[in-house]
Each structure stands twice: as C-alpha cells, then as structure tokens.
Amino acid sequence: MVQNTYNKNKTVNIANFFKINELNISYYFMLFIVFVCAIVTKGIFVRWSNLVELFNRASILGLIGLGEGLVIMTGGIDLSVGAIVGLCISVMTILIKKGVDPLIIVIISIAVSGLCGLINGFIVGRTKIPPFAITLGTYLVFQSLALFIVGAGAEDMPQIVQLVKGQKIFTPILKYFPVLVLILFLIILGIIFFFTKFGVNVMAIGGNEKASIFLGIKTKDVKLICYLITGFFCGIAAFLLIYQVGGANPVAGQPYLLESIMAVVIGGVSLNGGKGNIFNIIIGAFVMVSLTNLLNILRVDPYIQEASKGMLLLVFIYIINAVLRYSEKNRRSIV
C-alpha cells in the first residue's frame, strides 16, 4: 500500500517537473514538429536561411494571432481579421496610385485597421449579439469594401518596401525586420497584459462575464480595447506582408483567419475563454508556418495541404483534451 502511494506521488512529481498542461503543451508540440520536419527534409528545414524565412512568415501570422487570441480569451471571436488585412492592402494600393507619401500611407492604413477593430469592439460590447455573428457581418462589409475600392487584382508596391529598405538605420536588420517588429509589439503587449489589470480583466471576462461585471470590471471597455488591438495588429501585419512580398491583392488576408485561430488553439488558448498565454500563440504561429513549409518542400498539393492542417488541428485538440484528463486525474489522486 505504501509502495503504491509512493508511485503515485512520484508520477505527480514528474508531471509537475515537466509542467504538462494545456497552456504549455504547445512547446512540446513545437519541438516535435521541428524534429519531424528536420528528419523528413534531411536537414533542409533547420538551415538558418530557411528558419529566418519561417520566423518572418510567422511574424505576420503571430501578430494577427495575438489579436485574435486576446479576443478569444474574453470569450469572443473575430472572423473579420482577414478582411481587415485585405482592406488595409486596398487602402495602401489606392493611396499609392494617388501619389501619397509612403509613410503617410502606412499610418493611414493602420489607422483604418484600428477603426475596423474599434467598430467590432463597440458593437460587441454594446449589444447582446454573439461576436461570431457580428464579426461575420463586418467581415463581409470590410471584404466587400476592399474589393470595391481596387478590385481583386494584385498590385506591386515598391514604395512601401523602400520605406524600410531605403532607410540606412534599418540596413543591418533588414533580414530580420518582420521578426523584430513582432518582438517589439509582443513585449509591449506582454507588459500591458502581465503588469497591469488588463490581463486579469481579460481572463476574468472570459472565465465568467457576469461575475466580472459584479466585481466592477468594465467589460465593455475591455472588449473594445481587445478588438481595437486586433484591428491595429492586422494593420501592422498587412504592412509586413507588403514588405515581404512586394505587393498583394485585397483577398490576400483571407487565409489568415483560420490560420490565426489554429495558431491560438495550438498556443493553448481555450476557445471558451478565460485561459491562455499570449507568448504561446507565437509558438502556435511558428508551428503553422513550419507545417506549411514542410509541405511545400515535399511539394504536396495545395488542397492536400489544407487537409493536413485540419488534421493537425484535430490531433492537437485531442492531445490537449488528453492532457487535461491526465492533469485532472493527478489532481484527484493528490486529494
């Protein structure tokens, strides 16, 4: 009997040592993905040039994922992120054609994206309509507006690219510019999230909104800020997308909707709200771009790639549920 008790305590200690839970299982999952990618591609995946490209791609998805993650932590969701990115691209395109200064163009496009987030947050906070329905409606509005402005054709925007590459101060970091932008905003958001009441309020609203209201938390304002940040990050992501590829069309942001949600889920954020870690969302974004990179290296058909991503999400959700059951079983055994 004593031996059995010892074994149970030993198992719990091992679990605590590795901290196996739904919030940081994404780290183990990322290591597994990197290991598999390195083996399958015979080392091509882990070459520094390839990793830099992955980090840059993950920066765009990571920024959108950070905003989406904040909204999901409050118990909501934003289905308009891809359309906001597309609208920003349209705004940049039309302003470039009119000969506006590139710096002014970027500022205006980011302001437009922030306004879109503000609209989402205002409607979500001031009505009882589910965020899913609201942001689905604004997605249609923003996407239609983007297509109405410039159509579906892609436009080159060398002026936006030169806005960064033309500055000598950025010359040493041009290769890592998107990553550094992500790190900058991740640090700022981290300070706000972990060292102010904002993060606590976000989790409280996602955990139990009625109780949050009773405790005096201004839920409407917190939600407004979350959607505003999401819109703002979409604008930054649109700028980085143009910087990396040199141009885009208004529908270029559509893939980021599902991929950002997948990054959030892989990052351990609960879709029910009230639980998550913003830093893990970046891990989720890296996993997503790593999988895409692996499939591209293997020359897998694009349609099969989407199916593979869906299967990855299902597998990860299953793993999270298994870890939750394992953790709950251990807690009960301790009691």
KOLNU-656623 format. One record per residue: x, y, z of N, C-alpha, C in turn. Coordinates in steps of 0.001 Angstrom, whole numbers, plus 500000, padded with zeros to 6 digits. Example, Ala and Ser with C-alpha at 12.3 -4.5 7.8 and 13.67 -1.06 7.14 Angstrom:
2
513190494310507800512300495500507800513200496700507800512850497750507080513670498940507140512900500030507870
This chain:
335
500839498791500000500000500000500000500873501258500000501948501171500819502877502295500902503584502495499563503905501358498900504601501419497632503733502086496561502451501779496551501535502365495589501429503869495777501367504296497043501293505732497337502542506446496853503690505798497057504949506380496605504966506536495093504502505515494393504494505568492940503587506671492424502441506844493083501516507911492674502155509278492859502799509485494005503449510778494276504588511018493302505299509934492951506404510063492009505902510498490639504762509915490230504173510282488946503764511736488930503166512193490021502740513589490110503931514521490056505042514124490754506225514977490764506832515102489369506842513980488635507374514019487279506527514932486406505205514823486572504299515668485792504519517132486123504710517420487416504940518815487821506282519319487309507267518411487253508589518822486783508532519268485330507845518485484508507731518828483098506596519811482829505804520110483870504711521086483762503781520770482583503331519550482522502466519136481425501061519669481665500660520632480904499301521167480998498918521782479663497652522203479587497139522683478309497727524014477882498379524725478797498914526040478469500293525971477807501103524987478189502443524929477607502734523635476853501698522841476578501891521673475736502350522084474338502081523361473984502481523859472661503999523829472482504766523995473586506219523951473482506684522557473053506115521547473680506457520175473338506012519852471916504867520363471555504336520121470212505237520775469164505728521984469458506620522671468529507918521886468355508487521403469455509722520623469375509505519365468539508350518751468711508036517549467931507943517875466445507251518976466108507105519381464711508462519694464087509303520434464821510633520786464309511460519518464081511380518586465022512126517336464902511683516548463664510370516432463496509833515707462346510222516386461034510100517719461006510446518467459790511918518303459436512778518336460450514215518197460208514548516821459650513886515790460188514151514421459723513625514218458302512387514627458073511749514388456771512460515142455649512908516377455941513548517194454898515065517004454851515575516065455642517005515754455680517852516979456020517364517767456941518130518907457439517855520228456756517142520198455635516859521448454920516054522399455804515137521843456557514248522663457383515016523506458398516061522946459004516761523639460087517925524500459592518061524655458292519075525595457799518701527005458227519707527805458543519445529129459086518641529992458121518940529915456841518219530713455851516734530338455831516450529063455968515058528613455979514363529035457267515068528952458396514485529341459679514174530836459720515071531643459145514826533089459097513551533380458299513399532695457170512198532861456357510950532437457131511067531360457899509937530893458706509571531904459785510583532437460449510335533423461504509653534663460933510081535079459751509466536251459118508002535989458768507727534807458238506341534464457913505498534347459183506103533768460208505379533608461475505090534953462128505856535971461784505646537298462368504289537854461966503918537678460699502628538168460217501493537414460901501575536088460857500540535267461488500526535469462996501707535659463579501790535859465022501098537132465482501283538220464737500628539473465091499100539342465043498604538740463957497160538546463835496673537597464923497466536552465196497107535597466234497056536211467618497960537150467897497944537825469197496630538567469412496200539287468377494931539999468483493765539041468613493760538013467770492687537013467817492665536321469175493848536039469701493936535378470998493343536213472118493609537506472115493031538388473130491510538330473101490960538404471900489504538379471743488936537044472223489596535948471856489116534624472262489214534447473775490236535030474390490364534942475841489198535608476565488570536584475929487405537235476541486128536433476309486253535324475577485082534523475275484447534858473938485111535708473143484583536104471839485387535500470716485219536051469529485989535640468362485877536747467317486893536877466491486891537891465436487102537213464088486047537132463311486110536498461988486480537483460885486729538728461263486976539757460245488454540079460047489356539358460740490777539720460695491343539674459276490983538633458522491475538531457148490969539657456271489702540043456483489119541139455701489751542477456067490115542651457330490774543897457748492138544013457079492875542904457030494161542900456322493954543273454857492938542685454246492639543000452843492249544440452630491483545010453553491082546413453443492290547333453558493215547000454446494451547787454572495245547766453275495321546587452655496032546470451380495362547339450322494042547341450307493306548175449344493576549656449575493576550062450833493834551467451161495231551863450712496215551009450979497577551306450549497677551387449028496973550482448361497013550456446896496460551745446291495298552170446758494651553353446173495427554618446499496037554684447682496810555872448060498121555955447286498716554793447007499936554779446194499646555304444795498512554903444236498125555370442903497913556881442876497537557427444032497314558875444113498576559646444459499682558912444649500965559568444875501195560062446285500497559505447255500667559914448654501999559389449185502600560107450110503869559703450717503721558327451377504667557400451163504557556029451703504357555972453211505060556825453958504910556823455410503483557196455805502926558193455144501542558604455399500590557471455034500907556757453956500065555629453524500002554557454612501159554205455160501205553170456201500428553617457436500603554874457821499905555397459000498396555368458787497957555801457610496518555818457325495951554406457294496659553475456677496153552100456588496048551454457970497028551719458835496966551166460194495828551823460983495623553121460738494510553810461387493170553228460947493069552894459665491844552268459141491615550916459802492674550138459946492535548829460583492125548977462049492687549973462719492282550232464098490821550625464192490369551427463219488961551833463179488055550615462986488474549687462149487700548457461945487585547677463250488697547562463961488663546884465256487784547617466249487838548940466197487009549757467089485522549519466818485164549417465561483770549150465185483324547792465725484179546790465543483861545453466064483667545486467576484618546115468262484565546158469719483370546926470250483020548006469575481882548812470015480576548018469895480394547349468759479157546589468551479086545395469500480211544695469661480233543526470547479947543933471986480548545036472416480394545455473806479055546081474120478421546677473123477174547423473372475914546656472988476074545455472461474896544660472100475030543257472690473967542522472643473967541143473124474086540151471966474395540673470790474578539808469631475902539052469780475926537748469514477171536975469638478275537544468752479514537601469255480646538112468459480820537376467138480488536093467123480591535318465885479750535960464790478503536299465122477587536882464130478025538293463744478460539066464728478859540459464463480072540509463538481103539750463879482330539821463087482183539113461743481236538177461653480943537595460346480330538660459436479469539479460017478866540571459249479881541621458853480751542006459786481763543018459461482804542460458490483051541158458562483944540529457574483417540763456165482128540537455966481528540732454647481595542194454220481370543094455184481412544535454882482828544959454496483805544600455329485189545014455088485738544405453800485439543117453567485957542461452370485326543054451111484032543312451154483350543908450003483881545310449726484121546060450791484651547411450643486050547380450035486869546416450467488229546283449938488212545981448446487329545076448038487224544717446625486624545844445797485713546603446403485083547724445702486099548823445408487041549018446324488000550114446180488957549878445019489538548678444933490580548435443922490349547183443081489314546409443366489108545168442629489960544047443193489979542918442510490660541734443025492086541580442503492527542465441648493865542346441070494964542696442056496115542044441891497266542317442751498047543522442225498602544279443145499380545468442792500746545416443462501774545782442712503109545909443297503205547235444036503872547200445191504021548419445993505465548595446430506353548858445485507771549026445838508005550213446765507111551191446728507268552364447599507205551971449072506322551024449399506189550565450786507438549804451213507953548985450296509163548215450593510340549156450817510461550162449962511574551110450063511475551991451300510272552085451862510097552861453089510995552324454196511216551013454179512106550385455162513511550213454590513596549629453399514914549329452821515678550583452436514978551675452235515641552910451854516231553678453015515974553206454239516499553876455430517777553189455907518856553936456002520134553353456402520085552757457801519249553314458654519169552829460032518674551389460094517901550983459071517347549624459058518224548627458303519293549112457665520125548245456819520646547004457547521167547121458789521711545919459461520638544893459838519377545301459890518337544398460385517272544079459331517542544407458074516538544210457030516062542761456960517007541815457116516657540400457007515719539969458133515827540646459281515051540235460447513971541262460816513718542199459938512800543299460259511421542816460731510737541910460015509417541458460489509469540818461877510514540032462133510651539370463431510831540400464538511652541409464280511902542447465286510643543261465563509838543501464533508567544200464726507651543371465627507586542073465370506768541186466199507253541199467646508560541084467832509117541068469190508791542364469920508892543495469217508604544790469819507171544841470353506215544477469509504816544552469928504449543445470916505166542321470844504936541255471819505382541708473211506504542404473272506993542921474555506017543958475116505574544871474254504639545907474697503342545278475205502812544343474421501573543684474833501777542862476097502946542225476203503241541436477397503278542281478651503889543461478550503946544370479704502536544792480105501726545151479117500352545570479395499538544413479973499732543227479418498915542078479798499271541549481187500569541495481500501001540860482735501275541830483884501488543102483586501857544043484639500799545120484883499641544967484294498508545857484575497277544990484833496177545636485176494942544897485432494287544387484152494794544853483023494170544488481760494134542976481553495266542311481762495324540870481565494382540118482495494353540534483745493455539907484725492005540106484313491691541299483856490312541593483438489905540762482221490838540602481279490549539792480091490210538359480498491036537784481366490805536411481816489515536298482622489253537311483434488048537283484266486786537305483402486796538137482374485630538229481481485427536914480739486504536322480271486397535046479575485962533919480487486381533989481765486007532946482715484559533039483147484124534255483488482738534454483931482408535940483787481750536289482703481491537704482421480542538326483441479524537591483862478566538134484836479241538438486166480114537537486596480852537763487834481790538958487686482367539132486491483268540263486233482524541584486363481328541624485839480504542836485958480200543126487417479890542079488176479585542216489598480792542754490363482000542367489911483233542816490577483641544220490159482892544815489265483176546191488864484062546339487646484347545242486951485164545310485740484333545889484599484894546864483919484195547475482795484365546590481560483515545593481470483648544581480414483547545175479014482692546167478846482524546776477523483820547436477060484473548139477990485713548834477631486848547846477348486910546779478152487958545778477960487806545102476596486585544744476255486333544125474948486671545094473817486308546343474008486604547355472988488104547438472733488886547431473805490339547509473680490891546272472978490361545095473306490831543848472692490603543851471183489418544268470769489123544303469333489914545421468642490137546518469356490948547605468810492378547135468567492942546419469537494296545881469393494358544900468230493320544078468102493268543123466999493303543832465651492491544862465506492492545630464270493840546287464011494436546852465054495733547503464933496800546513464465496813545315465066497792544302464685497571543809463256496318543785462819496031543410461423496648544430460461496601545696460839497207546739460017498713546592459942499347546306461071500793546071461090501136544846460248500312543803460365500543542576459597500433542837458095499472543655457693499314543992456276500562544715455755501088545614456557502314546335456189503488545363456026503633544428456972504722543448456897504545542500455710503297542187455393503030541329454235503494542002452944503165543285452803503608544034451619505130544141451601505720544357452755507175544466452850507857543181452379507281542031452730507911540754452399507713540339450944506502540529450416506212540020449066506204541119448012506245542384448442506329543487447483505005543952446930503927543273447249502601543645446762501607542557447097500328542859446960499289541874447278497955542371446751496932541528446878495582541937446498494669541916447722493457542443447614492574542561448778492136541240449408492336540124448698491940538838449274493135538092449878494274538762449931495491538121450451495387537812451937494479538495452632494364538272454071493445537138454453492701536592453517491713535561453846492290534327454532493435533795454083493974532593454749494317532804456217494546534052456611494978534312457980493864534148459004492622534126458576491529533942459523491629532588460217491551531526459439491594530185460023492958529874460615494025530334459944495363530040460448495628530729461783495098531932461966495287532628463237494534531917464355493338531425464062492575530682465069493292529387465414493846528722464396494607527499464641495850527787465479496520528895465207497693529272465994497315529523467447496164530146467653495676530409469007495386529104469736494730528176469049494390526888469661495651526090469976496573526036469019497831525323469243498624525997470360498449527297470513499099528020471596498477527792472959497443526951473021496864526577474307495779527486474826495300528415474011494226529303474432492894528563474327492112528612475387490818527940475395489823528706474541489129527997473645488118528640472809486910529080473624486819528584474853485728529007475742486063530293476482487315530740476373487740531977477027488253531736478428488929532745478955489375532701480339490663531960480600491314531458479576492534530682479789493431530809478563494731531082478808495654531191477689496895531980478048497861531972477146499117532689477317499496533303475973499672534604475944499922535282474672501233534841474032502232534496474839503517534085474273503399532744473545502540531879474036502368530572473396501711530691472027500998531783471802500365531985470495501428532085469406502566532682469738503665532777468771504192531387468445504215530514469432504606529126469192503637528478468207502351528735468426501338528200467520501523528704466101501858529987465968502087530566464645503293529909463970504345529670464744505543529033464182505233527605463737504430526892464519504046525525464141503291525540462820502386526500462655501581526577461433502448526840460202503350527812460290504197528119459133505210527008458892505612526305459951506540525181459800505880524055459021504628523787459352503911522733458631503754523103457154503399524366456884503266524814455501504598524687454760505671525074455424506996524991454825507380523544454518507087522653455448507387521230455244506633520693454030505360521012453943504538520523452831504997521110451498505454522365451530505976522979450301507273522306449853508147522012450821509404521340450497509137519960449898508109519292450425507747517961449930506883518042448675506570519278448244505766519516447037504393518835447107503763518999448260502427518441448456501407519363447795500393518785447184499343519558446524498705520540447510498465521804447091497889522820447995496593522389448657495744521658447955494485521213448539494724520188449649495715519331449442496075518350450464496703519050451662497395520163451405497995520925452493496930521415453470495828521924452932494762522411453803494171521274454630494018520104454003493515518940454729494486518537455839495783518648455552496805518302456543496743519233457741496514520519457481496411521486458576495182521184459441494083520808458776492882520451459523493109519241460405493807518249459868494120517054460652495032517393461818495993518295461588496893518731462658496105519357463790495139520206463451494333520864464473493543519842465282492940518873464605492164517838465298493047517017466234494243516672465756495173515898466575495586516684467811495866517975467619496315518780468747495197518962469780493976519170469308492842519293470229492680518006471028492861516860470363492774515576471057493866515482472130495088515926471775496202515879472730495911516763473936495386517972473689495063518881474784494035518254475715493003517657475141491975517018475959492554515868476768493477515108476171494123514003476877494963514534478051495677515633477803496493516239478861495606516767479984494479517371479626493545517861480637493028516723481516492667515613480882492177514465481642493271513906482539494500513874482019495641513372482788495910514261484007495888515583483787496132516524484876495034516443485931493793516336485478492664516243486410492749514961487234493157513874486586493287512605487296494359512698488368495469513370488064496535513543489043496113514400490213495346515459489915494870516329490997493950515569491940493106514731491370492201513940492206492954512920493044494038512350492454494803511369493209495528512000494378495929513295494206496596514001495308495624514243496452494396514641496069493360514891497074492980513598497777
